Amino acid sequence: MNTHRSTALPLALAYAALIGYASLYPFGGWRDQGIVPWAFVTAPLPRYWTGFDVGVNVVGYIPLGFLLALGMLRHKPESSGLRVALRAGAIGAAISFAMEALQSYLPARIASNVDWGLNSVGAFVGAASASALERLGGVAHWQRARSAWFLDEARGALVLLALWPVALLFPAAVSFGLGQVYERFEDAVSELLADTPFIDWVPVRQFELEPLVPGAEMLCVMFGALVPCLLAFVVARSRQRRTLLLPAILALGVAASALSAGLSWGPQHAWAWLDAPVQLGLAAAAVVGALLLPAPRRLCAGLALIAIVVQLSLLNQAPESAYFAQTLATWEQGRFIRFHGVVQWLGWIWPFATLGYLLLVLSRDIRQT
């Protein structure tokens, strides 16, 4: 009997949301074509297709099938691997069917039976992989490793840690600076309430946002890199585990930031973001993290909460630069158009979700097992 809840199902839900966003973007112009939404099933096969399209449609659903099957296996270890694989693959195929059916109402999208078939193949491949992993003892090995490394109540923290590098993929005005929402939120509210009596209810900002000075940027980088480390400290079982997690998390954040820069500006500029304030901020995060290795869990949670609040305060007193706006245009109008929004929202929401999790941690004692 499991003593802790799996992170696979929450991650599967998050991945399903990504699929939904990518499948239905840009969400505008919904119309009824006068045909049933499942008409694509018997439609003629498309004449033109590329190997890239085939690969994307198959590979895109493999993680969904894998996570669904893994979550089911973790929830009911006594279940048959084959039955779980079939069930998870069928759920993935059903999600793909729903996405294709909804695409029939979008003028910018074309429902395709080939896409549905390839997506279903990917979901079943992912589910079968999880089933095979369970049969080979991989799931049990992960359970033992997870129990050895993390507390039983670690699911929320592990989900947040898994999503953190994904959130970093969307380019930020300040490296590791997730949650910079004030300026866009203010503009969105003003646009929404324009030409209505409620526009007078919106407070008028009495000051202009000023760019961050290098020292403030360094602090933002330090806090942004330190928070996930402290989050891991909250749920790690021992100081030895923390010692290994600290450099691993920092290295993961650096790799995700480099990948984001490489996707945005090209591989030759993958390290352009690593300037002096960023280097100093990362070094400071490593030093502070090392000093906090023996700190109690509740202290780590409290310090992480303070770090998030200070970083959000600094970030949201600064504007987004014009150069940063050009970078966003690459994502919002180019090859990332179907994915930029969900990753951007993840970058905006992640600090606030972590804030809520830490408040829950501080409101109760974390049991050591």
SVG drawing of the C-alpha trace seen along z (x, -y; Angstrom):
<svg xmlns="http://www.w3.org/2000/svg" viewBox="-25 -60 55 68">
<polyline fill="none" stroke="black" stroke-width="0.4" points="0.0,0.0 1.4,-3.4 2.0,-5.8 2.3,-8.9 0.5,-10.2 2.0,-10.1 3.2,-13.2 2.4,-11.5 -1.3,-12.3 -0.9,-16.0 1.8,-16.2 -0.5,-14.3 -3.2,-16.9 -0.7,-19.7 0.5,-18.0 -3.1,-17.5 -3.7,-21.3 -0.6,-21.9 -2.1,-19.6 -5.4,-21.4 -3.7,-24.8 -1.5,-23.7 -4.5,-22.0 -7.0,-24.9 -4.8,-28.0 -5.6,-30.8 -9.1,-30.1 -10.7,-32.7 -13.4,-32.7 -15.4,-29.7 -18.1,-28.8 -20.4,-25.9 -19.7,-24.5 -22.9,-22.6 -21.3,-19.2 -21.0,-16.8 -17.7,-17.3 -16.7,-13.7 -16.9,-14.0 -13.1,-14.0 -13.1,-10.3 -14.4,-9.2 -12.9,-12.2 -10.4,-11.4 -6.7,-11.1 -4.7,-14.2 -2.6,-14.3 0.4,-16.0 2.3,-15.3 5.8,-15.4 8.0,-13.3 8.1,-16.2 4.3,-16.2 4.2,-12.5 6.9,-12.7 5.4,-15.6 1.9,-14.0 3.3,-10.7 5.9,-12.1 3.6,-14.8 1.3,-12.2 3.9,-9.8 4.4,-11.7 0.7,-11.9 0.2,-8.1 3.3,-7.5 2.2,-9.8 -1.4,-8.5 -0.3,-4.9 2.4,-5.6 -0.1,-7.5 -2.6,-4.5 0.2,-2.0 1.2,-4.1 -2.4,-4.6 -3.2,-0.9 0.0,1.2 -1.9,4.4 -3.5,3.5 -2.5,5.4 0.1,3.6 -1.6,4.5 -5.0,3.3 -3.5,0.1 -1.7,-0.5 -4.9,0.0 -6.8,-2.2 -4.3,-5.0 -3.8,-4.7 -7.6,-4.9 -7.8,-8.0 -5.1,-9.6 -6.9,-8.6 -10.1,-10.1 -8.4,-13.4 -7.0,-13.5 -10.5,-12.8 -11.9,-15.6 -9.2,-18.0 -9.8,-17.1 -13.6,-17.4 -13.2,-20.9 -10.8,-21.9 -13.7,-21.5 -15.2,-24.7 -11.9,-26.7 -11.2,-28.4 -7.5,-28.3 -7.3,-24.6 -8.1,-21.5 -9.5,-18.3 -7.6,-15.3 -8.1,-11.6 -4.4,-11.0 -3.5,-13.3 -6.0,-11.5 -4.5,-8.1 -0.9,-9.3 -1.8,-10.9 -3.4,-7.7 -0.4,-5.7 1.8,-8.0 -0.5,-7.7 -0.4,-3.9 3.3,-3.8 3.8,-6.0 1.4,-3.9 3.1,-0.6 6.4,-2.1 5.2,-2.8 3.7,0.7 7.0,2.2 8.9,0.1 6.7,1.4 7.2,5.0 11.0,4.5 10.8,3.1 11.5,-0.5 8.4,-1.8 9.2,0.0 12.8,-1.3 11.5,-4.8 9.2,-4.4 12.1,-3.2 14.3,-6.1 11.6,-8.6 11.0,-7.3 14.7,-7.5 15.1,-11.0 11.8,-12.8 9.1,-12.9 5.8,-11.2 4.1,-14.6 6.4,-15.8 4.0,-15.5 3.2,-19.2 6.8,-20.3 7.9,-17.7 5.3,-18.9 6.4,-22.5 10.0,-21.5 9.2,-19.5 7.4,-22.5 10.0,-25.1 12.5,-24.4 9.5,-24.4 8.5,-27.8 12.0,-29.1 11.8,-28.2 9.7,-31.3 12.1,-34.2 12.0,-36.5 13.1,-40.1 15.3,-39.1 17.0,-35.7 15.1,-33.4 12.6,-36.3 9.3,-34.4 6.1,-36.3 6.6,-39.7 2.9,-40.4 2.1,-43.9 2.6,-45.9 0.7,-43.4 -2.0,-42.9 -2.5,-46.7 -2.7,-47.0 -5.1,-44.1 -7.4,-45.5 -7.4,-49.0 -8.1,-47.5 -10.9,-45.3 -12.6,-48.2 -12.0,-50.8 -15.2,-52.6 -17.0,-51.5 -17.9,-53.5 -15.6,-51.1 -12.4,-52.5 -12.5,-55.3 -12.2,-52.6 -8.8,-51.6 -6.1,-53.3 -3.8,-55.6 -0.2,-54.7 1.6,-57.7 5.1,-56.8 6.9,-55.4 8.4,-51.9 12.2,-52.2 14.5,-49.5 16.3,-47.4 19.8,-48.5 22.4,-45.7 22.4,-45.1 18.6,-44.6 18.9,-42.3 21.5,-40.3 19.1,-39.9 16.3,-38.8 18.5,-36.2 19.7,-35.0 16.2,-34.7 14.8,-33.1 17.5,-30.4 17.4,-29.9 13.6,-29.4 13.5,-26.0 16.5,-24.9 14.8,-25.8 11.6,-24.1 13.6,-20.9 15.2,-21.4 11.6,-21.5 10.9,-17.9 14.3,-16.3 14.9,-13.7 18.5,-14.5 21.3,-17.0 23.2,-14.7 20.2,-14.7 20.1,-18.5 23.8,-18.6 23.2,-16.7 20.0,-18.5 21.4,-22.0 23.9,-21.9 21.5,-19.7 18.7,-22.2 21.0,-25.2 22.4,-23.3 18.9,-22.5 17.9,-26.1 21.0,-27.2 20.4,-24.6 16.7,-25.6 17.7,-29.3 20.4,-28.4 17.9,-26.4 15.4,-29.3 18.0,-31.7 19.1,-29.3 15.6,-28.8 14.9,-32.6 18.1,-33.9 19.9,-31.0 22.4,-28.4 25.3,-30.9 23.6,-33.1 22.6,-30.5 24.8,-32.0 24.3,-35.7 22.1,-36.0 24.9,-35.0 26.2,-38.5 27.9,-39.7 24.7,-40.3 23.4,-36.8 26.7,-35.2 26.9,-36.9 23.3,-36.1 23.9,-32.4 27.0,-32.3 25.2,-34.0 22.3,-31.5 24.9,-28.6 26.6,-30.1 23.3,-30.9 22.0,-27.5 25.1,-25.8 24.8,-27.8 21.2,-26.7 21.9,-23.0 21.5,-22.2 18.5,-24.5 15.2,-23.1 12.5,-22.5 10.2,-25.2 12.9,-27.8 13.7,-26.8 10.0,-27.2 9.8,-30.6 12.9,-31.9 11.7,-30.7 8.4,-32.5 10.2,-35.7 12.5,-35.3 9.5,-35.0 7.8,-38.1 10.9,-40.2 11.7,-39.0 8.1,-39.7 8.2,-43.1 11.5,-44.0 10.4,-42.5 7.0,-44.2 8.5,-47.6 10.5,-47.3 9.1,-47.6 9.7,-45.1 12.4,-46.4 11.8,-47.1 14.5,-44.5 12.6,-42.0 9.4,-42.8 11.3,-41.9 12.2,-38.6 8.6,-37.9 7.6,-38.6 9.8,-35.7 7.8,-33.4 4.4,-34.9 4.5,-35.1 7.1,-32.4 7.6,-28.7 6.4,-28.7 3.0,-30.3 1.1,-27.2 3.0,-26.8 4.1,-30.3 0.9,-31.1 0.8,-28.1 4.5,-28.3 4.2,-32.1 1.2,-31.5 3.2,-28.9 6.0,-31.4 3.6,-34.0 1.8,-31.6 4.7,-29.4 5.9,-31.8 2.3,-32.4 1.6,-28.7 4.8,-28.1 3.8,-30.9 0.5,-29.1 2.2,-25.8 4.7,-27.2 1.9,-28.9 0.3,-25.4 3.6,-24.0 4.1,-26.6 0.5,-26.1 1.2,-22.6 4.1,-20.4 5.7,-18.2 5.9,-14.7 9.2,-12.9 9.0,-9.3"/>
</svg>
